[in-house]
Amino acid sequence: TEAFISSGRHVFNLEMLDDMSKRCMPPKWVGNIEDDEHTIFWVDANDGYWQVWKHPRPGKRYLIAADVSEGVSGGSWSVMTVFDRSSWEMIAEWRGRIDQAKFGDLMDIAGYYFNNALLIPENNNLGHVTIQRLLDLHYPHILKSKDLWPEGVREQHGFPTNDKTKNHCISALRNAINDRTYWENSKGAIEEMRTAVINDSGRIVSNVES
């Protein structure tokens, strides 16, 4: 791994990430967001899957981006990240391994909890199950492709993940970090950005996979 780090180019500015990491505070709450079919509420739990820095506030608008994974033991994490749409501060994160349809259930609950947030699940092979579950639940605010590209694209729910869109997202994230217009509270997320490198083939990979 050390050889790979020295030969690979880091995707993000390490000094900016170090500065961001130093300012990170531990989450103020750890627990779960529950739904008893009458109300949606927060429950403190030391072994909970949610880390929260700020709970939703009246009048605030949020979005929840989601990376959907296989849900198998030892596999990649499924992650929900909650952003304040006025400041682009990351205020909460869910991280775990779970069936994709059940992940949709959790996204539905989280969306309502965070003031009817805009949900942005990944639109890929794994994400299709999560998106379909959200549609079955009639969640009202799911990103559509035409919200981003009004012309020339087929109407789809979720964010299409491919090499082109991934590169656009990484470029925008890199600029936001350098310009300090985005603030990340999760040290885990910062560490993942720190390990992102461009390999000899020009692809972005994590050096922990080497």
Secondary structure, DSSP 8 states (H G I E B T S, - for coil): -HHHHHHSEESS-HHHHHHHHHH----SEEEEEEE-SS-EEEEE-TT-SEEESS---TT--EEEEEE-----TTS--EEEEEEETTT-BEEEEEEE---HHHHHHHHHHHHHHTTS-EEEEEESTTHHHHHHHHHHTT-S-B-BHHHH--SSS---BSEE-SHHHHHHHHHHHHHHHHHT--B---HHHHHHHHTEEE-TTS-EEEGGG-
